């Protein structure tokens, strides 16, 4: 059994519940998308009671980014683009609560009907993954309804007016999203276009000193997410260093110049 360690006991316990790791070991994401990992992830996250499919290390990273912007007075809200059952955004709201922050909002952006279909000509790896047996039969293309996500927030007593939902495809909801400033931008929309659409619409709202987290930057067997990020950084002349959280996930802190 895994024990709940140091730090804030409420957050430690919450993290374990959200990731279904109170009594079970999490699948080893550093294995990459091997058949063994895919099977373990389906059984642990999709068929189990997990509310987030993030490994614990990524929730730790999210927590430290939020704590950092609050400690440094970096203005802005928190947003995740791609929330599935809502675990990471629930965690964002919980971290703000433990810090006594009442003037920042957590935004949850998702279709709430699963992944968009990638164009097989432009994005063959993504299209193959989208149509794979694992994705259609087990992951159900990651569809999770808005009502289910709201219920999950409510179960932890965290559904309040500091949480707002943006329902629809990113290309439709993000350009005019009523968000003024962002302190933590977490991108978990999996695919090239989902990643690019979020960066194009939201990056300029990220405050200097804010964080941009890319959940799938290190994945290259089923997504072109990294290409979307690299192209965007190059076009915008962003040189802030990418920092690895684990093999798939990386982030950067936006400098004043960035
Ligand atoms: C890997 S899941 C997110 C996992 C989640 N962050 C967690 O804590 O477990 C990817 C999510 O992105 C959403 N998504 C991907 N591309 C999208 C797009 N272009 N517009 C809206 N939602 C999108 C899917 O519906 C899905 O819920």
Boltz pocket constraint, residues with backbone or C-beta under 6 A from the ligand:
constraints:
  - pocket:
      binder: B
      contacts: [[A, 51], [A, 52], [A, 53], [A, 54], [A, 80], [A, 81], [A, 82], [A, 83], [A, 84], [A, 85], [A, 86], [A, 87], [A, 88], [A, 89], [A, 109], [A, 110], [A, 111], [A, 112], [A, 113], [A, 114], [A, 115], [A, 116], [A, 141], [A, 142], [A, 143], [A, 144], [A, 168], [A, 169], [A, 170], [A, 171], [A, 188], [A, 189], [A, 190], [A, 191], [A, 193], [A, 194]]
      max_distance: 6.0
